[in-house]
Amino acid sequence: MELQPGREAVVRVAVATLWTSPEAVRPVDRPALAARTDIPAWISGMDSDQQVGDCVLSQLLLGERVLVTELRPDGWAHVIAVEQPAAKLDPRGYPGWLPADQLVPVDAATSAVGASPLVLDASVSALRATPDGPVVLPGVILGTRLAAAGPARDGWRPVHAPGHTDPLWLPDAHLAELPAAPPTAAEVLAVAQRLLDVVYVWGGVSAYGIDCSGLVHLAWRRFGVQLPRDADDQAAATVPLALGDERPGDLYFFARPGRKIHHIGIVTAGQGSDGDRRMLHACYRQRRVVEEALPADRVATLVGVHRV
């Protein structure tokens, strides 16, 4: 079965990058465009300016659903990332372009799509042909949903993966069941803290490179909670609190006067006796994920605190 406009497909690579247009892609982006992506090589091959280029919109994880809206003869597909809400762009999800060979039709991957109770809990893992055998798909990311293909065996679990007929294997300890109840703020914060020092990449949603709203999206995704992709949409989808009522795991939002929200961080400590508020965030200026007290210029642009 082939990809068709108007039908859903799923991502078959560990991490697919969503681009503004095929023409925006740069020579340095080649590792992110392959049929077997190499995201670490892509990120390490960019300089700090290229890592914040505006050609990248977002990233999609293995098994993530998209709606295909256009197929070009040169091998590019325009899609709607239906699991990344983006109300201001498209009510169906986040629109953008990716190589068509990074997708498989839903019907060809039915066993690996849907309400799977398993989610990758390791920051990064690899799918193997056999227990502890050759790597078939490296760089699978925290929050990736996987369907079990049988019980664990000697510490390894078989799973279905889109684009692969036979089950693939990964350490059973790298997997968790998606909880039936919403996670606590402390649980989400603990996941986000595991991404400390990850490099800042505009549009990134992985343990190799991530941006501020991607960090929030991914931390909640680990627990099966679907938050929008961008910070302003995340503000619209969460519950405002009075400043001073925040607790660790809530969200700080930032905007300049008369402008839309441009930054988000996860509260690690509300305002204490010393007057400092603290947050974990993917910092554009420091180009990595940091946990810090809000500097003066952040405090000046703090416009709200929200709870998921």
Secondary structure as UniProt FT lines:
FT   TURN            5..6
FT   STRAND          8..11
FT   STRAND          15..19
FT   HELIX           22..24
FT   HELIX           27..29
FT   HELIX           30..33
FT   HELIX           39..44
FT   TURN            48..49
FT   HELIX           50..52
FT   TURN            54..55
FT   STRAND          56..61
FT   TURN            62..63
FT   STRAND          65..71
FT   TURN            73..74
FT   STRAND          76..81
FT   TURN            82..83
FT   TURN            87..89
FT   TURN            91..92
FT   STRAND          94..99
FT   HELIX           100..102
FT   STRAND          103..105
FT   HELIX           106..112
FT   STRAND          118..120
FT   STRAND          124..128
FT   TURN            131..132
FT   STRAND          135..141
FT   TURN            142..143
FT   STRAND          145..148
FT   TURN            154..155
FT   STRAND          156..160
FT   TURN            162..163
FT   STRAND          168..171
FT   HELIX           172..174
FT   STRAND          175..177
FT   HELIX           185..193
FT   TURN            194..197
FT   STRAND          199..200
FT   TURN            202..203
FT   HELIX           212..221
FT   TURN            222..224
FT   HELIX           231..236
FT   STRAND          239..241
FT   TURN            243..244
FT   TURN            248..249
FT   STRAND          251..254
FT   TURN            257..258
FT   STRAND          263..269
FT   TURN            273..274
FT   STRAND          278..283
FT   TURN            284..287
FT   STRAND          288..293
FT   HELIX           296..301
FT   STRAND          302..307
//
